[in-house]
């Protein structure tokens, strides 16, 4: 194979990811919906209909399969399944069973996330993750969704970015991998670890299910002499959660940019650095840093890149960014790290926790008609997925 091509294993998971609140629309029983519509809210715009994926999931799944992907990661919405404590909606469970079936019908491997930032209003009103029985309630939710997972779901992510959840347990995290997190509440961090482990224990009752959780890795890079500062800053925000994944079936790595650590802690991107629509530094190698840190701190748990992507309105930069990221993924694999898949964030231009402006999607969504239009990057990445081969000389990095 020529040097300008990188090849990936035949059984590599190639896909894209979404989250329920960001795509389904009208998630009225969730804490985020309540926050969006609270008097005086600081949220710029509400999620509203989002991408109407609650009704259009079949089209989304078919599009991903047609483009060439083999995996789709989506989340189950706790607030729909258990809108009141102890009441489980059979109709909501059936909805998600239909999503799993739709994946199988077109040859997509479903990867299911149980908790992607949002919780039912009743759970939030009890104190959310600060409630003394929070872990047990999440375990019971896991039990409730076993019928969905029993329909041939092999990969289950318990909690998405618990390090983001822990930094502000009172509201959903804003999905900012390089956000200067406040120090996570150590009790909430411990509760999330307990919830993860209790959930995994429930999941272990299903044959063939692999479970883990997904961590926002932040590629902390110390300036010379700031190594100890970087460790002190990074440990409660990332490393603690990676260490908690030792013994899991896989660890999900989510990476977008890097965080430079100076004498006073995290520094903003340089003024002359290229930035995304989120204001983050354009830095494709971040995913390689995340993979290596996860592999080291979990003592060799298999890695799946469960999110990686860029918010941009220039699709050529999306292709360039993803090329750079996949090059970093491949390099980590040549170093002996067991990376089993790459899932781009996100499948759709969706609701990014307060705004529809940051466009991460491979597929554009018309805000009025909900019409889906795959971008050139979707066709490009789908072809990479189908061929298992990445050509490096197609675009400027």
N, C-alpha and C positions, 0 to 999 in steps of 0.2 A: 504494500500500500504506500503511495507517495507520502512524503513527509508533511504535505499540507492537508492531510486528512487524519482525523482521529476517529477510531472505531470504539463502539461501546458493546457490551455483552448482548447476546440475542434475547435474554429474558429481562433486560433492563426495563424498569417502569418509566414510561414516558407519558407525562400527562400535564394537567392543569388543575387548579384548585379554585374553589369558591367557598363562601360561608353563607349560611342561611339568611341572617339579618341583612347582609349586604346585597343579596340578589332576590330573595323571595318576594318581598314587599308585604306591607300591612301586618307586621309582626306585633300586633297590638297588645299582646299580653306580656311583652318583655320589658325589662327594666330600661332598655335603651329607648324604646318607643315612648315610655313615660317621660324620660329625660328630654327627648327631642321636643315634646309638646308641653313641657312644664313652663309656667309663667316666668319670663325673664331668662330663659335658657341661653347658655352661651354657644349652643350648637348652631352653626351657620344655616343649615337647611336640614329638614327631616328626611328620613329614608323614604317615606311615602310608599309608592308602588315599587320602588327599587327597579329591578329588571323584570318584574312579574314572573320570576322563575318558578314560583310555586305552581303556576299554571303552564309555564312554557319549558319545564325541565326536559321534556322529551326532545324538543328542538335543540336545546343546548347539548344534550348528550349525543344526539345524532350528528350534530355539527363536529364535535370533538372527534368522534369516530371517523367521520368522513375525511377529516383533515389528516388523520394518520396516527392519532394518539391511541394508547392502549390502556390508560388509567384516568380516572376522574375522582378527585377528592372533593367531597362536599360534607356539610355538617347537618346533623339532626338538631332541630330547634326545640330545646327543652320547654320553652314557653308555649309551644303549640301542643307538645305531647302531654305535658302536665300543667295545664293552665291554672289549676288550683291544686294546692297541696293534697296529694292522695287521689286526685282524679286523673286517670290516664285516658286520653282520647284514642279510642280504637280507630277512628277515622284518620287521625294524624299518623298513627303507626302504619296504617294501610297505605297512606300517601308515600311514606318513605320506603315501604316495601316495593311499591311500584317504581320508585326511582332506582332501587337496586336491580329490579327486574329489567328496567329499560337499559341499564348499563350492560347487563348480561346479553340482552337481545342483540346489541350491536358490537359485542366483543370487547367492551371496556371492563377493566378491573375496577370495582368500586372500592374506594378508600374512604372510610367514614370517620368524621370527627364528632365526638359526643358533646363537646363544649367549646364553642368558638366565641368567647367574650360575653355573650348575652345570657341572662338568666331570667326565669319567670319573675314577675313583679312580687309574688308572694315570698319567693326566696330572698329577694333583695330587702323586702320589708322586715324579714326576720333577722337581718344583719348580714346577709350575703355570706361570703366566705369567712366572716368574722363570727358567725353563729357557732355555738359549740357543737351542734350536730350536723354541720355543713357537709363533712365528708360522708357521713352515713346517708344523708339525703341524696348525694350524688351517686352513691353506690346503689340506692334504691331506683334512681332514674336509670342507671345502667341495666338493672334487672328488667325494668319496664321495656327497654328497647331491644332486649335479646331476640324477640321474634323478627325484628328487622335484620339483625346481624346473622341470624341463623339461616337466612336465605342465600347464603353463599358469599358473605363478606369475609375476606381474608385479612384485611388490614384495618385496624381500628386505632385512631388517635384519641386518647382520653381527653386531655385538656390542651387547648391551643395556647401557646405562649404563656405559661403560668407565671413566668418572670414579669410579663407585662401586667397580668391580672394582679399580682401581689404588690406591685408598686403603688397601685391605687385601687384598693378592693372596693371602694364605694361606687365606681363606675367602670364601664368597659374601657379597656385600654385603647389608645388611639392608633394602634398599629404602627408605632414609630420605633423601628429597630435602633436608630441612633438618637432617640429621644433621651434627654438628660433625665433619666428616671430619678424620682425621689427614692430614698432608701426603702426597699420593700419592707413591709411589716413582717418581722421574722415569724410571728405566730401564724399569719396568713400563709406565708411560705410553707411552714410545716403542715398546715391544714391541707394545702394543695397537694403536697407530697402524699399525705395520708389518703386523700380523696383519690389520687391516681392509683395508689396501691390497692385500695379497696375496690376500685373499679376494675383493675386488672384481675383481681381475685374472682370477681363475678364473671368476667370475660373468659377466664380459664375453664369455665364449665362448658364452653362451646368448643367442639373439636375443630382444629385447623385455623383458629383465629390467632393472628399475631397482633400484639398490642404494644403501644409505646406512647410517649407524648412528644410535643413539638416545641422547640425552644427558639426564641428570638436570639440568635447569635449576633454579636455586635462588633466583632473584629476589633477588639481593643488593641491599639498599637501605641505603646509607650514611646515618648521621646527619650533620647539618651538620658539615663539617670533616673527615669520615672517608672522603672519597672515595678517597684514595690507599691507605688501609688496606684498603678494600673491594676495590680492584683487586689489591693484593698477595695478599689472601686468596683472592679468587675466580679469579684467572687459572689457577693449576695445577689447580683443582678443577672448572672449567667451561670457561673461554674457550679454553684450550689445545686441548681436545677439539673445540670448535666450529670453531676455525680449521683443524683437521686435516680437516674435512669440505668444504673448498673444492674445487670441481670434482666433488663427488659428485652423484648424480642427485636426491637429496633429503636433508634432515636431519630426523631424528625429534626432536621436542621433548617432554619429559616434565616435567610441572609439577604441584605439589600445594600449595605454600605459599611464603611468603617467608622470607628470613633478614635480619634487621636487623643491620647492622654498626656497632658503636660503637668507641670509642677502644681497647678491649681485644679487638676482634674480634667474632665472632657473639654475639648476645644471645638468651636464651630468650624465648619469647612473654611478653607482659605477663600479669600475674596475672589481669586482668579480661578477657582476650581469650577468645573462644569457641575451644574446642579440639576436635579430632577424637579418635577412639578411638586414634590413634597419638600423641596429645599434641601434634600440630601445630596451629599457628594456622589457623583457618578464614579463608582468604584467596583467594577465587575469581580475582581479577585476576592472580595469579601467572603464569598461562599466557600472558597478553599480554606480560609482561616477558620470559618465556622465548622467545617467538616473535620479539620485536624484537631480542634479543641474538643469536639464531641467525642471523637475516636479515642483521644488520650484520656479524657476524664471519665468515660464510661468503661474503660478497660476493654475496649474493642467490641462494643455493641454495634451491629450493622447500622449503617446510616442511610436514610432516605432524605433527599432534599425535598421537603414538603412545601416550601415556598421559596421562590426567588424571582425577582422581576423588577420592572422599572416603570415609574409613572412619567410618561412623556407623550407629547402630541406629535413627535417626530418618529415615525415607525422605523426609519432607518437606524435611529439610535437604539431602538428596542432590539433590533437584530444584532447590532454591534455589541450591545451590553450582554445579550444572551450568549453570543458567541464567546465573549470573554469569560462569562461565568462558566459555561460548559467546558472551556479549556481548563479552567481551574479545577472543576470537578474531575475531569479526566486525569489531570496531573496528580490529584490526591489518590486516585485509583492506581496509578502507576507506582505510587509509594507503598502500595499494599493495603490501603484502606478499603474496606468492604462497603462500597457505595452501591445501593441497589436500585436507585431511581432518582429522577429529576422531575419535579412538578412546578410548572411556571405559575406565578401569581400575576394576574389572575386570568381565568378564562374569559371573563366579561369586563367591560368598563362598568364598574359597579359603584356602590355607595361606600365611600372611604371615611366612615365614622365622622360625619359632619359635612361632607361635601361630595358632589359628583365630579368635581373638576379634575382631581388627579386620576388620569386615565392609565390604568395598569393593564388593561385587557388586550388579549389577542383578538377579541371579537368586539367590535363597536356595537353599541345599543342605542337606537334612536330614542330620545327621552320622551317623545310623544306617542310613537306607534309601537315601540319596543322591537322594531325590526332589527334582526341580527345581521351584521356584515363582517365576515372574517377579514382581518387586515392582512397585508402581505406577510407580516411576521408570523401569522397563524399558519399560512401555507408553507412558509419556510421552515418553521419549527416542526410542523407535522411531517414534512419530508425528511428532516433529520431523524425524527422518531421512526418513520417507516424504514429508513435505510440503516439506522444505527450508525450513521457516519456523519461527522461534522467536517465541512470544508472550511478551512481557515482563511483562505485568500479572497473571500467574496466581499469583504467590507472592511473599512478602517476600524480599528479597535479604539 
